[in-house]
Amino acid sequence: MGTLDFYDKPDRPWPNPRLSNAAIVGETTEHSVKLWVRTYAPGEYWVVIATQPLTTEPTAQPKIVQKAAGPELLTHEDNKQQNTQLAGACKINSEFAHDLTNTVVFDSLQANCRYYYACFSESGHKSPWEFSGEKFGFRTQKTAPDRLSFGLYSCHMPYPSGGGVQNISQWERMTTVLDECDADFAIGAGDQVYTDGNKHVSIWRFLKKVKRHMLALDKQTRIEIMKSWYRDIYRGYWGHKQVKAFFARFPQYMIWDDHDIMDGWGSYTKDELARQLNVWWDWDDPKANLELANNMRNAAEQIYMEYQHAHNPSTAKGRFDYHFLQGNCAFYIADMRGHRNYDSPRPNRVLGDAQMKRIRTWLASKAVSKAAAVFIVLSVPIVHHRNFIVNHMDIGFFGIADDLRDQWEHRSNWTERDKLLAAVFQCSEDNQVPVVFLSGDVHVGAAFSLSNSKHPKAKVYQLTSSAITYANYHGDLLRLIIKESGELGHTANPRQGVTSFNNLCVFEENNFGVVRIKGLQSQSPSISFDLYGASRDDEVMIRRGPFILGEQ
């Protein structure tokens, strides 16, 4: 690709190796697991799973032996042989067409059982194992558990503008805390990578430099080149050993946000989006700029599917919102970025008409009515910034219009937000079940309670964890724009009532969250929320909580 190859840029900020062979534990049920793997080189590989750790001897040559009782893994080292009974084995073909990534599903597993997995080649490499050992394991869901716990994180951008890396130890802290509470899974609530983290790593800045060359190419060639840029971003951000270890240990449920595509994606007008690619030294064609921006959006979606959504619960093509059950808790992961369109004349500018219908249908479903607790992941929180700031500073002069339009409190989103809240409050009151919003995005951790004048018996909360590693951090300043209590701005629709909120906590340091639910088989389960962060020198772990929802 020559000058268009982002991989060969000399000023890359990666102080860490780029992601090569790796694994991610994805959707996990009582009897199945979805495993995502990336190999170092193309070729045929086996992904295997067993109830005991698989060999870590680097030169132990493995082989699959098919027997009546199921597949077995035969390994030999210096003429010593060992057979391991497998719970499953799947052969994959790793190709550059999908960046050496594959997703495999193992089913017929036992509930509440620890499994270990490995990946290897039978082709006689000097070290045939891609990965193996005790660190590559997970536990299937329990049947009718009394307790459930999970991690919450967002905004992974550990590269300060001056170079180096910061806050990466947060991933180790989260691994330790989730191990201590025997966590069931983790939720990545958005911005798992930053395509525009700083000037050295911004593929959008790079596009501005090479856009004349890109415009000379046909559309499909452009998108293929752009896909290589997005892959480079993922391989950089996910190449840290701490990140790899966390992803390989706990089932991950992910959703994208703006930085997985572009800062503020969907919150610009068409003219504003075109201007993002203007350069002072060249003549700019708004139509061409807009075409390039949409090509990038196309590439971002394909690589998001490749690296993130591939290990989520399966959905229809082009749809990234999904829902699942853990124990008797119901989860909906909403897509706030794939449908967002500030220019849309329709009221559902953020979620889109079809997704809004799916969420409301899910809230009225039998599964939700029987749930002990309901969780809805919205990458951008329902309540955060002060109303005045959101609606009176959203002008281009400040350069933050897209960030403020991202917020649900922006008046352009009130109708849609109130429709969603009305369904949530109704669900909580009718089923006497707590509904909890889970969010990221805003680089501050926080917890809120919400109430509505039309639904006095509803129990609704919002928990926010952000940012886990973001390096250019101004938590003290961001804390000042969070209002302690009051009413949300709202449309004059008396049927929907007035929504009020009360701030339970603010945590301005880099953070991750842990949610614990106890008494799931009782009439009134207890839900608590902790925020964990680091001191400014990144030496000491700080814990804020637990905040027991309903006891404020």
Residue pairs with C-beta under 8 A, 6 or more apart in sequence:
1 225
1 228
3 210
3 213
4 210
4 213
4 214
4 225
5 228
6 203
6 206
6 228
6 229
6 232
7 228
7 232
9 206
11 200
12 200
12 201
12 236
13 159
13 163
13 198
13 200
13 201
13 236
14 236
14 239
15 163
15 164
15 165
16 165
16 168
16 236
16 239
16 240
16 241
17 239
18 232
18 235
18 236
18 239
19 38
19 234
19 235
19 236
19 238
19 239
19 244
20 38
20 40
20 235
20 239
21 37
21 38
21 39
21 40
21 119
21 130
21 131
22 37
22 38
22 131
22 238
22 244
22 247
22 248
23 35
23 36
23 37
23 38
23 117
23 119
23 131
23 136
23 247
23 248
24 35
24 36
24 37
24 247
24 248
24 252
24 311
25 33
25 34
25 35
25 36
25 138
25 247
25 248
25 249
25 250
25 251
25 252
25 311
26 33
26 34
26 35
26 36
26 103
26 251
26 252
26 253
26 310
26 311
26 312
27 33
27 34
27 251
27 253
27 311
27 312
27 313
27 324
28 34
28 138
28 139
28 140
28 141
28 185
28 251
29 140
29 141
30 109
30 111
30 112
30 140
30 141
30 142
30 143
31 107
31 108
31 109
31 110
31 111
31 140
32 105
32 106
32 107
32 108
32 109
32 140
33 49
33 105
33 106
33 109
33 115
33 138
33 140
33 251
34 103
34 104
34 105
34 311
35 47
35 49
35 103
35 104
35 105
35 106
35 117
35 311
36 101
36 102
36 103
36 310
36 311
37 45
37 47
37 92
37 101
37 102
37 103
37 104
37 119
37 130
38 94
38 99
38 100
38 101
38 102
39 45
39 94
39 100
39 102
39 119
39 130
40 100
40 130
41 94
41 100
42 94
42 95
42 96
42 100
43 93
43 94
43 121
43 123
44 91
44 92
44 93
44 94
44 121
44 122
44 123
45 91
45 92
45 94
45 119
45 120
45 121
45 130
46 62
46 64
46 89
46 90
46 91
46 92
46 119
46 120
46 121
46 122
47 89
47 90
47 91
47 92
47 102
47 104
47 117
47 118
47 119
48 54
48 64
48 71
48 73
48 86
48 88
48 89
48 90
48 117
48 118
48 119
48 120
49 86
49 87
49 88
49 89
49 106
49 109
49 115
49 116
49 117
50 73
50 84
50 85
50 86
50 87
50 115
50 116
50 117
51 87
51 113
51 114
51 115
51 116
52 84
52 116
53 116
53 132
53 133
53 134
53 137
54 73
54 84
54 116
54 117
54 118
54 132
54 133
54 136
55 62
55 75
55 82
55 84
55 118
55 129
55 132
55 133
56 129
56 132
56 133
57 75
57 77
58 127
58 129
59 77
59 126
59 127
60 75
60 76
60 77
60 129
61 75
61 76
61 77
61 122
61 124
61 128
62 73
62 74
62 75
62 120
62 122
62 128
62 129
63 73
63 74
63 75
63 122
64 71
64 72
64 73
64 74
64 86
64 89
64 122
65 71
65 72
65 73
65 74
65 83
66 72
69 85
70 85
70 86
70 87
71 86
71 88
71 89
72 83
72 84
72 85
72 86
73 83
73 84
73 86
73 89
74 81
74 82
74 83
75 81
75 82
75 84
76 82
87 106
87 108
87 109
87 115
88 106
88 107
88 108
88 109
90 104
90 106
92 102
92 104
93 102
94 100
94 101
94 102
98 306
99 231
99 303
99 306
99 307
101 306
101 307
101 310
103 310
103 311
109 115
109 140
110 140
111 140
111 141
111 142
111 143
112 139
112 140
112 141
112 142
112 143
113 139
113 140
114 137
114 138
114 139
115 137
115 138
115 139
115 140
116 133
116 134
116 136
116 137
117 136
117 137
117 138
118 129
118 130
118 131
118 132
118 133
118 136
119 129
119 130
119 131
119 132
120 128
120 129
120 130
120 132
121 128
121 130
122 128
131 248
135 245
135 248
135 249
136 248
137 249
138 249
138 250
138 251
139 184
141 184
141 326
141 327
142 184
142 327
144 327
144 328
144 521
145 327
145 520
146 518
146 519
146 520
146 521
147 516
147 517
147 518
147 520
148 184
148 326
148 327
148 329
148 516
148 517
148 520
149 178
149 181
149 182
149 183
149 184
149 514
149 515
149 516
149 517
150 183
150 184
150 185
150 186
150 187
150 326
150 514
150 515
151 174
151 177
151 178
151 183
151 185
151 186
151 187
151 250
151 512
151 513
151 514
152 186
152 187
152 189
152 438
152 440
152 463
152 465
152 512
152 513
152 514
152 515
153 174
153 186
153 187
153 188
153 189
153 440
153 465
153 468
153 512
153 513
154 188
154 189
154 190
154 191
154 192
154 257
154 379
154 439
154 440
154 441
154 465
154 466
154 467
154 468
155 190
155 191
155 259
155 440
155 441
155 443
155 466
155 467
155 468
155 469
155 470
156 191
156 192
156 193
156 194
156 237
156 243
156 467
156 468
156 469
156 470
157 191
157 194
157 197
157 237
157 259
157 467
157 469
157 470
157 471
157 472
158 165
158 166
158 167
158 168
158 240
158 469
158 470
158 471
159 165
159 166
159 197
159 198
159 200
159 201
159 471
160 166
160 198
160 471
160 472
161 198
161 199
161 200
161 471
161 472
163 200
165 240
165 471
166 469
166 471
166 538
167 468
167 469
167 470
167 471
167 510
167 534
167 538
168 240
168 242
168 243
168 469
169 242
169 534
169 538
170 468
170 469
170 510
170 511
170 512
170 533
170 534
171 240
171 242
171 243
171 245
171 246
171 468
171 469
172 242
172 245
173 512
173 532
173 534
173 541
174 186
174 246
174 468
174 512
174 532
175 242
175 245
175 246
175 249
175 250
177 183
177 512
177 514
177 532
178 186
178 250
178 514
179 249
181 514
181 516
183 250
183 514
184 251
184 326
185 250
185 251
185 252
185 253
185 326
186 246
186 250
186 251
186 252
186 253
187 252
187 253
187 254
187 333
187 377
187 438
188 252
188 253
188 254
188 255
188 308
189 255
189 257
189 377
189 379
189 438
189 439
189 440
189 441
189 465
189 466
190 255
190 256
190 257
190 258
190 259
190 260
190 336
190 337
190 379
190 380
190 440
190 441
191 256
191 257
191 258
191 259
191 260
191 379
191 440
191 441
191 467
192 237
192 238
192 254
192 256
192 260
192 308
193 233
193 234
193 237
193 238
193 259
193 260
194 201
194 233
194 237
194 259
195 202
195 203
195 204
195 229
195 230
195 233
195 259
195 260
195 261
195 262
195 300
196 202
196 203
196 204
196 205
196 259
196 262
196 263
197 259
198 472
199 205
201 233
201 236
203 226
203 229
203 230
203 232
203 233
203 296
204 262
204 263
204 276
204 277
204 296
206 229
207 214
207 226
207 229
207 277
207 292
207 296
208 277
208 278
208 279
209 279
211 277
211 279
211 288
211 289
211 292
212 282
214 222
214 225
214 292
214 295
215 288
215 291
215 292
217 225
219 295
222 292
222 295
223 295
223 298
223 299
223 302
226 295
226 296
226 298
226 299
227 299
227 302
227 303
229 299
230 299
230 300
230 302
230 303
231 303
231 306
231 307
234 303
234 307
237 243
238 244
238 247
238 307
252 311
253 312
253 313
253 324
253 331
253 333
253 377
254 308
254 309
254 311
254 312
255 308
255 320
255 321
255 333
255 334
255 335
255 336
255 377
255 379
256 304
256 308
256 320
256 335
256 337
256 338
256 379
257 336
257 337
257 379
257 380
257 440
257 441
258 264
258 265
258 266
258 267
258 337
258 402
258 406
260 300
260 304
260 308
260 337
261 296
261 297
261 300
261 301
261 304
261 337
262 276
262 293
262 296
262 297
262 300
263 402
264 402
264 403
264 405
264 406
265 297
265 337
265 340
266 337
266 339
266 340
266 341
266 342
266 350
267 340
267 342
267 401
267 402
267 403
267 405
267 406
268 276
268 342
268 401
268 402
269 342
269 343
270 290
270 343
271 286
272 396
272 401
272 402
273 289
273 290
273 293
274 284
274 286
274 287
274 289
274 290
274 293
275 286
275 289
276 289
276 293
277 284
277 289
277 292
277 293
278 284
278 289
301 338
304 320
309 315
309 320
312 320
312 322
312 333
313 322
313 323
313 324
314 322
315 321
315 322
319 335
319 355
320 335
320 338
321 332
321 333
321 334
321 335
321 355
321 358
321 359
322 332
322 333
323 330
323 331
323 332
323 333
323 362
324 331
325 331
325 367
325 371
327 372
327 520
328 370
328 371
328 372
328 520
328 521
329 371
329 372
329 373
329 374
329 375
329 517
329 520
330 362
330 367
330 368
330 371
330 373
330 374
330 375
331 374
331 375
331 376
331 377
332 359
332 362
332 374
332 375
332 376
332 377
333 377
334 351
334 355
334 359
334 376
334 377
334 378
334 379
335 351
335 355
336 350
336 351
336 378
336 379
336 380
337 379
338 352
339 348
339 350
339 351
339 352
339 354
339 355
340 349
340 350
341 349
342 349
342 405
342 412
346 353
347 415
347 416
347 419
348 355
348 356
348 416
348 419
349 412
349 413
349 416
350 408
350 413
350 416
350 417
351 359
351 416
351 420
356 416
356 419
356 420
359 376
359 420
359 423
360 420
360 423
362 368
363 374
363 423
363 424
363 426
363 427
364 423
364 427
368 374
368 427
368 431
368 433
369 430
369 431
369 433
371 431
371 433
372 433
372 517
372 520
372 521
372 525
373 433
373 434
373 435
373 436
373 517
373 520
373 525
373 527
374 427
374 428
374 433
374 434
374 435
374 436
375 435
375 436
375 437
375 438
375 515
376 424
376 435
376 436
376 437
376 438
377 437
377 438
377 439
378 408
378 437
378 438
378 439
379 439
379 440
379 441
380 406
380 407
380 408
380 439
380 440
380 441
380 442
381 408
381 437
381 439
381 440
381 441
381 442
381 446
381 462
381 464
382 408
382 417
382 421
382 437
382 439
382 450
382 462
382 488
383 408
383 409
383 448
383 450
383 462
383 488
383 501
384 407
384 409
384 442
384 444
384 446
384 464
384 482
385 404
385 407
385 409
385 442
385 481
385 482
385 483
386 481
386 482
386 483
387 409
387 483
387 488
387 489
389 404
389 481
390 404
390 407
390 409
390 410
391 404
391 409
391 410
391 411
391 489
393 400
393 404
394 400
394 401
394 404
394 405
394 410
395 401
404 410
405 412
405 413
406 441
407 413
408 417
409 488
409 489
411 489
414 489
414 490
414 491
415 491
417 488
418 490
418 491
418 493
418 496
418 499
419 496
421 450
421 452
421 460
421 496
421 499
422 452
422 454
422 495
422 496
422 497
424 435
424 458
424 460
425 452
425 454
425 455
425 458
425 460
425 497
425 499
426 455
426 458
427 433
427 435
428 434
428 435
428 455
428 457
428 458
428 459
428 460
429 455
429 456
429 457
429 458
432 457
433 459
434 459
434 460
434 461
434 525
434 527
434 549
434 550
435 458
435 459
435 460
435 461
436 460
436 461
436 462
436 463
436 515
436 527
436 549
437 460
437 461
437 462
437 463
438 462
438 463
438 464
438 465
438 515
439 462
439 463
439 464
439 465
439 466
440 464
440 465
440 466
440 467
441 464
441 466
442 464
442 466
442 478
443 466
443 467
443 470
443 473
443 474
443 475
443 478
444 464
444 466
444 475
444 478
444 479
444 482
444 506
444 507
444 508
445 464
445 465
445 466
445 505
445 506
445 507
445 508
445 509
445 511
445 513
445 531
445 533
445 544
446 462
446 463
446 464
446 482
446 503
446 504
446 505
446 506
446 507
447 461
447 462
447 463
447 464
447 503
447 504
447 505
447 529
447 531
447 547
447 549
448 461
448 462
448 501
448 502
448 503
448 504
449 460
449 461
449 501
449 502
449 504
449 549
449 552
450 460
450 461
450 462
450 499
450 500
450 501
451 458
451 460
451 499
451 500
451 501
451 502
452 458
452 460
452 496
452 497
452 498
452 499
452 500
453 497
453 498
453 499
453 500
454 495
454 496
454 497
455 497
459 549
459 550
461 527
461 549
462 501
463 513
463 515
463 529
464 513
465 511
465 512
465 513
465 531
466 511
467 473
467 510
467 511
468 510
468 511
468 512
469 510
470 510
473 510
475 508
475 509
475 510
476 508
478 508
479 506
479 508
482 503
482 506
483 503
484 502
484 503
485 500
485 501
485 502
485 503
486 500
486 501
487 498
487 499
487 500
487 501
488 498
488 499
488 500
488 501
490 496
490 498
490 499
502 552
504 547
504 552
505 531
505 544
505 545
505 547
507 531
507 533
507 544
509 533
509 534
509 535
509 536
509 542
510 533
510 534
511 531
511 532
511 533
512 531
512 532
512 533
513 529
513 530
513 531
513 532
514 529
514 530
514 532
515 527
515 528
515 529
516 527
516 528
516 529
516 530
516 546
517 525
517 526
517 527
518 525
518 526
518 528
519 525
519 526
526 548
526 550
527 548
527 549
527 550
528 545
528 546
528 547
528 548
528 549
529 545
529 546
529 547
529 549
530 543
530 544
530 545
530 546
530 547
531 543
531 544
531 545
532 541
532 542
532 543
532 544
533 541
533 542
533 544
534 540
534 541
534 542
535 541
535 542
